[in-house]
């Protein structure tokens, strides 16, 4: 069980605040850092202001998720911040002697061939999506703008609608704005 002092909590809360400011961003952030099946996720109260949520989340990570979950979140944070904040995070990693968990990160980095296969599958799915109907392109400017806004607010969005309304075409257009995306489809 880790013991976080108030200074560490305050320092991490300052760095984390922009990632967990809104309730809808919190779960996406932690799932991206820990995966969907991390037991600690079931112990976190996702509500409240960022000032109350962040210390609670850090406490849950340190006490229930233990060092591995705490380290995974710190490493994920380092991917999202600038150099000065990376240095602050590295000092916290040193302070808690979390280096043994670097082995996990190295093992994960050895999956480049799997990522390449995922990218090939994603390209295959995207190439088969048409954004026009008989050469005519529907004006989806408002839908695309709204979806792009939602993506900037949260790491994960869901595109829903009846069959044939253009969900896939919207997805393909969003990918053109976003860059590398991994996706799959049961039907393509």
Secondary structure, DSSP 8 states (H G I E B T S, - for coil): -----HHHHHHHHHHHTTTSSSHHHHHHHHHHHH-TT-GGGGG----S-HHHHHHHHHHHHHHTSHHHHHHHHHHHHHHHS-HHHHHHHHHHHHHTT-GGGHHHHHHHHT-HHHHHHHHHHHHHHHHT---SBTTB----HHHHHHHHHHHHH-S------STTSSHHHHHHHHHHHH-------S--
